[in-house]
């Protein structure tokens, strides 16, 4: 009996030690970063180089492009996640190509084009916008878009090509799994600038728990992503697929994580008897703090 009590006391004391240690030395959850590579489908060589990147990169494929289907299939075989990179009308009147979702479309036409786009790119798990600085500002088309994606169990990432975007607002209204882009990697196509933005994304992921970065299959961007692993280790960040950052149930912990359960959840068998009362131990800890 005395041996059993001693064992229980030792176990309780060990957990109490771990709990108090965590108060003075907080343990943070690992950061999680999703990197989405847009504009896949036109350039076969750079597309293959993107697909062959080591790690859980997410590829956003343009519909009805010369190599979109081939690259999506290749990426899927290599375990990459695929998104539809949906072309949307923009304020600069840049051409969208086939599959463009255009401001002024009626609902039936809008949905017909969207459904054709979804059918054209195999294995998609979600959608983000290609350009779209005009269309994403418009409430009604964004509502149509999010309702269709919810019906198909697809997530949405707002690339935020406009500060006035309504996309995420409409997605959240219907509880569609969705996130916004945090960092653009290659607005400036120099290796030093891309690396700077990549480190910025890693720091955000570490500080907030998770972040999403978007880049393009430029040679300069791919060169930096091919050297990403040491940076992931340096900043204690894990590269994840975009879908892993969507659902509330997969939200990444950002707060200080205690490695022992709260004391009120400890099994009662752990509580020692006098004279080593747990109350006395806790009182002494309060005095010490």
SVG drawing of the C-alpha trace seen along z (x, -y; Angstrom):
<svg xmlns="http://www.w3.org/2000/svg" viewBox="-29 -49 48 51">
<polyline fill="none" stroke="black" stroke-width="0.4" points="0.0,0.0 2.8,-2.4 4.6,-1.6 1.4,-2.4 1.0,-5.7 4.6,-6.6 4.3,-5.7 1.1,-7.9 2.9,-10.7 5.9,-10.5 3.6,-10.6 1.7,-13.6 4.9,-15.4 6.3,-14.7 3.3,-16.3 3.3,-19.2 7.0,-19.8 6.2,-19.7 3.3,-22.1 5.3,-24.6 8.2,-24.3 5.9,-25.2 4.8,-28.4 8.3,-29.7 9.3,-28.3 6.3,-28.4 6.3,-25.8 4.9,-27.1 3.3,-25.0 5.1,-24.7 4.2,-27.2 2.4,-26.0 2.9,-27.6 1.0,-26.9 2.7,-28.0 0.4,-28.2 2.0,-28.5 -0.3,-30.2 -0.5,-30.3 0.2,-26.7 -0.6,-25.5 1.1,-27.6 4.8,-26.7 5.4,-23.0 9.1,-23.1 8.5,-25.5 5.3,-23.7 7.2,-20.4 9.9,-22.0 7.1,-23.3 5.5,-19.9 8.8,-18.3 9.5,-20.6 10.1,-18.7 7.3,-19.2 3.6,-19.9 3.3,-22.7 -0.2,-23.6 -0.5,-24.2 -3.2,-26.6 -3.9,-25.6 -5.5,-27.8 -8.3,-26.2 -8.2,-25.5 -4.4,-26.0 -2.1,-23.9 -0.6,-21.9 -3.0,-22.4 -4.5,-18.9 -1.1,-17.2 0.5,-19.1 -2.4,-18.6 -2.3,-14.9 1.5,-14.8 1.2,-16.9 -1.5,-14.7 0.6,-11.6 3.4,-13.3 1.1,-14.0 0.7,-17.8 -2.6,-19.5 -4.4,-21.1 -6.6,-24.2 -8.5,-25.9 -6.9,-29.3 -10.1,-30.9 -9.7,-33.9 -11.7,-37.0 -12.2,-40.4 -9.8,-43.1 -9.5,-46.8 -6.7,-46.9 -8.6,-45.1 -5.9,-42.4 -7.2,-39.5 -8.5,-36.5 -8.6,-33.8 -11.1,-31.0 -12.9,-30.5 -12.9,-34.1 -15.5,-35.1 -16.5,-38.6 -18.2,-41.4 -21.8,-41.9 -22.4,-38.2 -25.9,-36.9 -26.0,-34.2 -26.7,-31.3 -23.8,-32.3 -21.5,-32.9 -22.2,-29.4 -21.9,-27.7 -18.4,-29.1 -17.4,-28.3 -18.6,-24.7 -16.7,-24.3 -13.6,-25.6 -14.0,-23.2 -14.6,-20.2 -11.5,-21.1 -8.9,-20.9 -8.7,-17.4 -8.3,-16.7 -9.0,-20.1 -9.6,-20.7 -10.1,-24.4 -10.2,-27.6 -8.4,-31.0 -8.7,-34.0 -6.5,-34.8 -6.4,-38.6 -10.0,-39.6 -9.4,-43.1 -12.8,-44.1 -14.9,-41.0 -13.9,-40.2 -15.2,-43.7 -18.7,-42.7 -21.0,-41.1 -23.4,-39.2 -20.9,-37.3 -18.9,-36.4 -22.1,-35.0 -22.7,-32.9 -19.1,-31.7 -19.1,-30.7 -22.4,-28.9 -21.2,-26.8 -18.0,-26.0 -19.8,-25.0 -22.1,-22.7 -19.0,-21.0 -17.1,-20.9 -14.2,-23.1 -12.4,-25.7 -11.5,-29.3 -8.4,-31.3 -8.7,-35.0 -5.6,-36.2 -6.5,-39.8 -5.8,-41.6 -8.1,-44.4 -8.2,-45.9 -12.0,-46.2 -12.5,-42.5 -15.8,-41.0 -14.7,-37.4 -13.8,-36.4 -16.7,-38.2 -19.1,-36.2 -17.3,-33.0 -17.5,-33.5 -21.2,-34.4 -22.0,-30.9 -19.2,-29.2 -17.2,-28.1 -13.7,-27.0 -11.6,-29.9 -8.5,-32.0 -6.8,-35.0 -3.4,-35.3 -0.9,-36.7 2.2,-37.3 3.0,-37.6 6.4,-36.2 7.4,-37.6 5.8,-40.9 9.4,-41.8 11.3,-39.1 14.6,-39.3 16.1,-36.5 16.8,-38.8 13.3,-40.2 11.7,-36.8 13.8,-35.4 12.9,-38.5 9.2,-37.8 9.6,-34.1 11.3,-34.8 8.5,-37.3 5.9,-34.5 7.9,-32.1 8.0,-34.6 4.2,-35.2 3.6,-31.5 5.7,-31.2 4.1,-34.2 0.5,-33.5 0.6,-29.8 -0.2,-29.7 0.2,-31.7 -0.4,-31.5 2.0,-32.7 1.4,-32.9 4.0,-32.8 4.4,-32.0 6.5,-29.5 9.2,-32.0 12.7,-30.6 13.8,-33.0 10.9,-31.9 11.4,-28.2 15.1,-28.6 14.3,-30.0 11.6,-27.3 14.1,-24.6 16.2,-25.9 13.3,-26.2 13.9,-23.2 16.8,-24.8 14.6,-27.9 11.7,-25.8 14.0,-24.1 15.5,-27.4 12.1,-29.0 10.5,-25.8 7.7,-25.9 6.1,-23.0 5.1,-23.3 1.5,-22.1 -1.1,-21.9 -3.5,-24.8 -6.5,-22.6 -4.8,-21.9 -5.3,-25.6 -9.0,-25.9 -11.3,-24.1 -11.8,-25.4 -11.0,-22.0 -7.6,-22.2 -6.8,-25.6 -3.2,-25.8 -2.5,-26.5 -0.9,-29.9 -1.0,-30.2 1.4,-29.0 0.9,-25.3 1.1,-23.6 2.7,-20.1 0.7,-19.0 -3.1,-19.0 -4.7,-21.6 -4.6,-20.5 -8.4,-20.2 -8.3,-17.5 -5.7,-15.3 -7.1,-12.0 -7.7,-12.0 -5.5,-9.0 -2.5,-11.3 -3.3,-13.4 -0.9,-12.5 -1.9,-12.3 -0.5,-14.6 2.1,-15.7 2.8,-16.2 -0.6,-17.8 -1.1,-19.1 -2.7,-22.2 0.5,-22.9 2.5,-22.5 0.3,-24.9 0.4,-27.4 4.1,-27.3 4.2,-27.9 2.0,-30.9 4.3,-32.3 7.3,-31.6 5.6,-33.5"/>
</svg>
